Amino acid sequence: MKKTFLLPLAATCLLFVFSMKGFGQSIEKSLLTGSWQQCDSTGKAIVMDAGVVEYKLITPENFTVLQARKNDGVFMAVFFGTYSLENDTYTENLVYTAPGMLMARGGKNLFKISLKNNLLYLKGINNTYSQIWKKAEAL
């Protein structure tokens, strides 16, 4: 009689464990909304040549990636578009680009996404980008 009870219980436990694996990877869109600054794994802002920093602005439907020179207040949008989020896959649809990025217009960048210690990690699936973003301080 114990064998009859233990087998369904074991199967139910395994089913529960495997089904929970996907739930742990999901991120709510509301957690993405805001201004993000590209940083290193310690959360320190990455500063490129000429004092350029990169920001990602995310709304519930759209995203923008822009570069800014903080010392003189000049910025340039690199690209803008829509995005989707499904489980741990974040997809950017590039609708508008800067003149130097026209070859990317109409493309899609897919990323594995995760949030850890207030840092947003994006690892390229169909691209070479591996990025870390931190919520930006007031601009």
C-alpha positions in Angstrom: 0.0 0.0 0.0 2.9 2.4 0.7 4.3 1.9 -2.8 0.9 3.0 -4.3 1.0 6.2 -2.3 4.7 7.1 -2.7 4.8 6.8 -6.5 2.1 9.5 -7.2 3.6 11.7 -4.4 7.1 11.4 -5.9 5.7 12.2 -9.4 3.8 15.2 -8.1 6.9 16.6 -6.3 9.1 16.2 -9.5 6.4 17.9 -11.6 6.3 20.8 -9.1 10.0 21.2 -9.0 10.4 21.2 -12.8 7.5 23.6 -13.3 8.9 26.1 -10.8 12.1 26.3 -12.7 10.6 28.6 -15.3 8.8 30.8 -12.7 12.0 31.8 -11.0 13.3 33.3 -14.2 10.4 35.7 -15.0 10.8 39.4 -14.5 7.9 41.8 -14.3 8.0 44.6 -16.9 7.3 47.2 -14.2 10.8 46.4 -12.7 12.4 47.5 -16.0 10.7 50.8 -16.3 13.0 53.7 -15.7 16.4 55.1 -16.6 19.4 52.7 -16.6 23.1 53.5 -16.9 25.5 51.0 -18.3 27.9 49.9 -15.6 30.4 47.2 -14.6 29.7 44.2 -12.3 30.3 46.4 -9.2 27.7 49.0 -10.3 30.3 51.6 -11.3 29.3 53.6 -14.4 31.3 52.8 -17.5 32.7 56.0 -19.0 33.8 55.8 -22.7 36.1 58.0 -24.6 35.4 61.8 -24.3 33.4 61.2 -21.1 30.6 59.4 -22.9 28.1 57.4 -20.8 25.3 55.2 -22.1 21.8 55.1 -20.9 18.8 52.8 -21.6 15.4 54.4 -21.0 12.6 51.9 -20.6 8.8 52.6 -20.6 6.1 49.9 -20.5 6.2 49.7 -24.3 9.4 51.3 -25.6 13.1 51.6 -25.0 15.8 54.1 -26.1 19.5 53.7 -25.9 21.4 56.9 -25.9 24.9 58.1 -25.3 25.6 61.4 -23.4 28.6 63.5 -22.7 28.0 64.6 -19.1 30.6 67.4 -19.2 28.8 69.5 -21.8 25.2 68.1 -21.8 25.3 66.7 -25.4 23.5 63.5 -26.1 22.9 61.3 -29.2 20.2 58.7 -29.4 21.7 55.5 -30.8 18.4 53.6 -31.3 14.8 53.5 -30.2 12.0 51.0 -30.6 9.6 48.5 -28.9 10.5 45.6 -26.7 9.0 42.4 -25.4 9.6 40.3 -22.4 8.9 36.6 -22.2 10.1 34.7 -19.2 13.9 35.3 -19.3 14.1 36.6 -22.9 14.1 40.3 -23.5 13.7 41.3 -27.2 14.4 44.8 -28.6 12.8 45.7 -32.0 14.9 48.5 -33.5 12.5 51.0 -35.1 14.6 54.1 -35.3 18.4 54.5 -35.4 21.0 57.2 -35.5 22.5 57.7 -39.0 25.5 55.7 -38.2 23.4 52.7 -37.2 21.0 52.5 -40.2 22.1 48.9 -41.0 20.5 47.8 -37.7 17.1 49.4 -38.3 14.4 46.8 -38.5 16.5 44.3 -36.6 15.8 42.5 -33.4 18.3 42.0 -30.5 17.4 39.1 -28.2 18.9 38.9 -24.7 18.8 36.6 -21.7 17.8 38.9 -18.9 18.2 38.7 -15.2 18.1 41.1 -12.2 20.6 40.6 -9.4 21.5 43.0 -6.6 19.7 45.9 -8.3 21.7 45.3 -11.5 20.1 44.4 -14.9 22.1 41.8 -16.8 21.6 41.4 -20.6 23.4 38.6 -22.4 23.1 38.6 -26.2 21.4 35.6 -27.8 21.6 36.7 -31.5 24.3 39.4 -30.9 27.6 39.9 -29.1 26.3 42.4 -26.5 26.7 41.5 -22.8 25.7 44.4 -20.8 25.1 45.3 -17.2 22.8 48.3 -16.2 22.1 50.0 -13.0 19.1 52.3 -12.3 20.4 55.8 -13.0 20.5 58.4 -10.3 18.5 61.6 -11.1 19.8 63.0 -14.4 
